[in-house]
Amino acid sequence: MDNTHAENLKLPDYFLADFNAKYTLNLNRTPVDFKLLVNNLFNKKYVNNGYVWDGPIYFSQAGINFLFGMSILFQ
């Protein structure tokens, strides 16, 4: 987290998995897309940023979260 390369100030490694799906439905020759995105699929607790002041300060990140979208192409 700083330029000293001190082992006790390194952030721990982490692995994240996401999921993304899309389905297209044609209604009267008009494509309608439905999209789903799941971030942090396994709800991993992790830190990806921080700094050192009086001691180490960490920024924890979001757990599992969902995004849903729909798009319609008008022609």
Buried (B, 14 or more C-beta within 10 A) or exposed (E): BEEEEEEEBEBEEEEEEEEEEEEEEEEEEEEEEEBEBBBBEEEEEBBEEBEEEEEBEBEEBEEEEEEEEEEEEEE
